[in-house]
């Protein structure tokens, strides 16, 4: 199978708002079945909009073996606080951040992986938005 036929681009999209999501809560995005992903090819395209004053929004990778119970993936042995980088901090004027996040090596040892959006400092509102999709290369199973 050719490279282009194996490429999955901007799939499993999930978008919405963080209305009433309390600080410290992780909102999980759609999950990726890792048996369908060639190692070292998975990345997430993420767009976050923070509109609530003082809110912080961050992204983290999570893994699961049953697609139900999720565990955070630490990056390079960092503790949870260091691994969770605030991507957006706002003072009340809407801030938009677009990033592509490569999956860390640890996700390839699990059955499922996903991105989670983590709200910090204050409760989210209807204007705090997320849009996340994934791109990866499928294994050549010929």
Phi and psi restraints in degrees (value plus and minus 20) as a CYANA .aco file:
   2 UNK   PHI     -91.4   -51.4
   2 UNK   PSI     142.4   182.4
   3 UNK   PHI     -74.7   -34.7
   3 UNK   PSI     -68.1   -28.1
   4 UNK   PHI     -82.4   -42.4
   4 UNK   PSI     -55.1   -15.1
   5 UNK   PHI     -90.6   -50.6
   5 UNK   PSI     -45.7    -5.7
   6 UNK   PHI    -108.3   -68.3
   6 UNK   PSI     -28.0    12.0
   7 UNK   PHI    -102.9   -62.9
   7 UNK   PSI     104.9   144.9
   8 UNK   PHI    -128.1   -88.1
   8 UNK   PSI      94.4   134.4
   9 UNK   PHI    -138.1   -98.1
   9 UNK   PSI     106.2   146.2
  10 UNK   PHI      32.5    72.5
  10 UNK   PSI      34.6    74.6
  11 UNK   PHI    -125.4   -85.4
  11 UNK   PSI     147.6   187.6
  12 UNK   PHI      36.6    76.6
  12 UNK   PSI      20.1    60.1
  13 UNK   PHI     -84.9   -44.9
  13 UNK   PSI     120.4   160.4
  14 UNK   PHI    -160.5  -120.5
  14 UNK   PSI     110.2   150.2
  15 UNK   PHI    -156.2  -116.2
  15 UNK   PSI     137.3   177.3
  16 UNK   PHI     152.6   192.6
  16 UNK   PSI    -184.6  -144.6
  17 UNK   PHI    -142.6  -102.6
  17 UNK   PSI     146.4   186.4
  18 UNK   PHI    -126.1   -86.1
  18 UNK   PSI      10.6    50.6
  19 UNK   PHI     -78.2   -38.2
  19 UNK   PSI     105.2   145.2
  20 UNK   PHI      49.3    89.3
  20 UNK   PSI      -9.7    30.3
  21 UNK   PHI    -100.1   -60.1
  21 UNK   PSI     101.6   141.6
  22 UNK   PHI    -100.4   -60.4
  22 UNK   PSI     136.9   176.9
  23 UNK   PHI     -77.0   -37.0
  23 UNK   PSI     117.5   157.5
  24 UNK   PHI      71.7   111.7
  24 UNK   PSI     -26.0    14.0
  25 UNK   PHI    -110.0   -70.0
  25 UNK   PSI     115.1   155.1
  26 UNK   PHI    -119.6   -79.6
  26 UNK   PSI     106.4   146.4
  27 UNK   PHI    -122.8   -82.8
  27 UNK   PSI      94.1   134.1
  28 UNK   PHI     -97.2   -57.2
  28 UNK   PSI     120.1   160.1
  29 UNK   PHI    -110.1   -70.1
  29 UNK   PSI    -197.6  -157.6
  30 UNK   PHI     -81.2   -41.2
  30 UNK   PSI     130.3   170.3
  31 UNK   PHI    -117.1   -77.1
  31 UNK   PSI     134.9   174.9
  32 UNK   PHI    -130.6   -90.6
  32 UNK   PSI     108.5   148.5
  33 UNK   PHI     -96.0   -56.0
  33 UNK   PSI      89.2   129.2
  34 UNK   PHI     -89.6   -49.6
  34 UNK   PSI     -34.9     5.1
  35 UNK   PHI     -89.5   -49.5
  35 UNK   PSI     -33.9     6.1
  36 UNK   PHI    -120.5   -80.5
  36 UNK   PSI     -10.2    29.8
  37 UNK   PHI    -141.3  -101.3
  37 UNK   PSI     106.7   146.7
  38 UNK   PHI     -89.4   -49.4
  38 UNK   PSI     112.1   152.1
  39 UNK   PHI     -72.4   -32.4
  39 UNK   PSI     124.3   164.3
  40 UNK   PHI      45.5    85.5
  40 UNK   PSI       6.6    46.6
  41 UNK   PHI    -142.1  -102.1
  41 UNK   PSI     -29.5    10.5
  42 UNK   PHI     -99.5   -59.5
  42 UNK   PSI     111.7   151.7
  43 UNK   PHI    -166.7  -126.7
  43 UNK   PSI     139.1   179.1
  44 UNK   PHI    -133.6   -93.6
  44 UNK   PSI     117.7   157.7
  45 UNK   PHI    -120.5   -80.5
  45 UNK   PSI      99.7   139.7
  46 UNK   PHI    -146.0  -106.0
  46 UNK   PSI     114.0   154.0
  47 UNK   PHI    -145.9  -105.9
  47 UNK   PSI     102.7   142.7
  48 UNK   PHI    -137.9   -97.9
  48 UNK   PSI     118.4   158.4
  49 UNK   PHI    -143.2  -103.2
  49 UNK   PSI     100.7   140.7
  50 UNK   PHI    -130.2   -90.2
  50 UNK   PSI     101.8   141.8
  51 UNK   PHI    -138.7   -98.7
  51 UNK   PSI     -44.8    -4.8
  52 UNK   PHI     -94.0   -54.0
  52 UNK   PSI     114.9   154.9
  53 UNK   PHI     -77.7   -37.7
  53 UNK   PSI     110.5   150.5
  54 UNK   PHI      52.2    92.2
  54 UNK   PSI     -20.4    19.6
  55 UNK   PHI     -88.0   -48.0
  55 UNK   PSI     127.7   167.7
  56 UNK   PHI    -140.4  -100.4
  56 UNK   PSI     123.9   163.9
  57 UNK   PHI    -146.1  -106.1
  57 UNK   PSI     115.8   155.8
  58 UNK   PHI    -157.8  -117.8
  58 UNK   PSI     142.1   182.1
  59 UNK   PHI    -137.9   -97.9
  59 UNK   PSI     125.6   165.6
  60 UNK   PHI    -166.5  -126.5
  60 UNK   PSI     129.0   169.0
  61 UNK   PHI    -104.8   -64.8
  61 UNK   PSI     123.1   163.1
  62 UNK   PHI    -152.2  -112.2
  62 UNK   PSI     134.2   174.2
  63 UNK   PHI    -150.2  -110.2
  63 UNK   PSI     139.2   179.2
  64 UNK   PHI    -174.3  -134.3
  64 UNK   PSI     129.8   169.8
  65 UNK   PHI    -123.3   -83.3
  65 UNK   PSI     -27.0    13.0
  66 UNK   PHI    -146.1  -106.1
  66 UNK   PSI     -16.1    23.9
  67 UNK   PHI      42.2    82.2
  67 UNK   PSI       6.2    46.2
  68 UNK   PHI    -156.9  -116.9
  68 UNK   PSI     -68.5   -28.5
  69 UNK   PHI    -119.9   -79.9
  69 UNK   PSI     101.1   141.1
  70 UNK   PHI    -131.8   -91.8
  70 UNK   PSI     122.8   162.8
  71 UNK   PHI    -146.3  -106.3
  71 UNK   PSI     122.3   162.3
  72 UNK   PHI     -91.7   -51.7
  72 UNK   PSI     126.8   166.8
  73 UNK   PHI    -121.4   -81.4
  73 UNK   PSI     104.1   144.1
  74 UNK   PHI    -107.0   -67.0
  74 UNK   PSI     127.1   167.1
  75 UNK   PHI    -121.8   -81.8
  75 UNK   PSI      93.7   133.7
  76 UNK   PHI      41.7    81.7
  76 UNK   PSI      13.4    53.4
  77 UNK   PHI      58.1    98.1
  77 UNK   PSI     -10.3    29.7
  78 UNK   PHI     -89.4   -49.4
  78 UNK   PSI     134.7   174.7
  79 UNK   PHI     -95.3   -55.3
  79 UNK   PSI     149.8   189.8
  80 UNK   PHI     -77.7   -37.7
  80 UNK   PSI     -63.0   -23.0
  81 UNK   PHI     -84.3   -44.3
  81 UNK   PSI     -63.3   -23.3
  82 UNK   PHI     -90.1   -50.1
  82 UNK   PSI     -52.5   -12.5
  83 UNK   PHI     -95.7   -55.7
  83 UNK   PSI     -40.1    -0.1
  84 UNK   PHI    -118.3   -78.3
  84 UNK   PSI      75.9   115.9
  85 UNK   PHI    -113.4   -73.4
  85 UNK   PSI     106.4   146.4
  86 UNK   PHI     -89.1   -49.1
  86 UNK   PSI      97.5   137.5
  87 UNK   PHI    -105.9   -65.9
  87 UNK   PSI     -48.9    -8.9
  88 UNK   PHI    -156.7  -116.7
  88 UNK   PSI     111.6   151.6
  89 UNK   PHI    -151.6  -111.6
  89 UNK   PSI     113.3   153.3
  90 UNK   PHI    -149.7  -109.7
  90 UNK   PSI     136.1   176.1
  91 UNK   PHI    -128.8   -88.8
  91 UNK   PSI      -5.4    34.6
  92 UNK   PHI      98.3   138.3
  92 UNK   PSI     -40.3    -0.3
  93 UNK   PHI    -111.0   -71.0
  93 UNK   PSI     110.3   150.3
  94 UNK   PHI     -74.7   -34.7
  94 UNK   PSI     109.1   149.1
  95 UNK   PHI    -137.4   -97.4
  95 UNK   PSI     114.3   154.3
  96 UNK   PHI    -137.5   -97.5
  96 UNK   PSI     114.4   154.4
  97 UNK   PHI    -151.1  -111.1
  97 UNK   PSI     109.1   149.1
  98 UNK   PHI    -136.3   -96.3
  98 UNK   PSI     108.0   148.0
  99 UNK   PHI    -162.3  -122.3
  99 UNK   PSI     135.0   175.0
 100 UNK   PHI    -131.9   -91.9
 100 UNK   PSI     107.1   147.1
 101 UNK   PHI    -136.2   -96.2
 101 UNK   PSI      95.3   135.3
 102 UNK   PHI     -89.7   -49.7
 102 UNK   PSI     124.0   164.0
 103 UNK   PHI     -95.4   -55.4
 103 UNK   PSI     118.3   158.3
 104 UNK   PHI     -92.6   -52.6
 104 UNK   PSI     141.7   181.7
 105 UNK   PHI     -74.2   -34.2
 105 UNK   PSI     -54.6   -14.6
 106 UNK   PHI     -80.0   -40.0
 106 UNK   PSI     -46.6    -6.6
 107 UNK   PHI     -87.8   -47.8
 107 UNK   PSI     -44.6    -4.6
 108 UNK   PHI     -97.1   -57.1
 108 UNK   PSI     -26.1    13.9
 109 UNK   PHI    -118.8   -78.8
 109 UNK   PSI     -15.8    24.2
 110 UNK   PHI    -138.8   -98.8
 110 UNK   PSI     142.3   182.3
 111 UNK   PHI     -93.3   -53.3
 111 UNK   PSI     -57.7   -17.7
 112 UNK   PHI    -153.3  -113.3
 112 UNK   PSI     131.7   171.7
 113 UNK   PHI    -160.7  -120.7
 113 UNK   PSI     136.4   176.4
 114 UNK   PHI    -180.5  -140.5
 114 UNK   PSI     145.9   185.9
 115 UNK   PHI    -116.9   -76.9
 115 UNK   PSI     124.8   164.8
 116 UNK   PHI    -144.0  -104.0
 116 UNK   PSI     120.9   160.9
 117 UNK   PHI    -117.8   -77.8
 117 UNK   PSI     107.0   147.0
 118 UNK   PHI    -130.7   -90.7
 118 UNK   PSI     105.9   145.9
 119 UNK   PHI    -109.8   -69.8
 119 UNK   PSI     117.2   157.2
 120 UNK   PHI    -150.3  -110.3
 120 UNK   PSI     138.2   178.2
 121 UNK   PHI      55.7    95.7
 121 UNK   PSI     -70.8   -30.8
 122 UNK   PHI    -164.5  -124.5
 122 UNK   PSI     147.9   187.9
 123 UNK   PHI     -92.2   -52.2
 123 UNK   PSI     118.7   158.7
 124 UNK   PHI     -90.7   -50.7
 124 UNK   PSI     143.0   183.0
 125 UNK   PHI    -153.0  -113.0
 125 UNK   PSI     157.8   197.8
 126 UNK   PHI     -81.1   -41.1
 126 UNK   PSI     -45.1    -5.1
 127 UNK   PHI    -104.7   -64.7
 127 UNK   PSI     -25.2    14.8
 128 UNK   PHI    -111.6   -71.6
 128 UNK   PSI      91.3   131.3
 129 UNK   PHI    -140.4  -100.4
 129 UNK   PSI     137.0   177.0
 130 UNK   PHI    -158.6  -118.6
 130 UNK   PSI     132.4   172.4
 131 UNK   PHI    -169.9  -129.9
 131 UNK   PSI      95.9   135.9
 132 UNK   PHI    -151.7  -111.7
 132 UNK   PSI     113.2   153.2
 133 UNK   PHI    -159.7  -119.7
 133 UNK   PSI     149.4   189.4
 134 UNK   PHI    -142.7  -102.7
 134 UNK   PSI     132.8   172.8
 135 UNK   PHI    -153.9  -113.9
 135 UNK   PSI     123.6   163.6
 136 UNK   PHI    -186.0  -146.0
 136 UNK   PSI     151.1   191.1
 137 UNK   PHI    -127.6   -87.6
 137 UNK   PSI     112.9   152.9
 138 UNK   PHI     -98.4   -58.4
 138 UNK   PSI     131.5   171.5
 139 UNK   PHI     -84.5   -44.5
 139 UNK   PSI     132.7   172.7
 140 UNK   PHI    -106.4   -66.4
 140 UNK   PSI      84.2   124.2
 141 UNK   PHI    -120.8   -80.8
 141 UNK   PSI       0.8    40.8
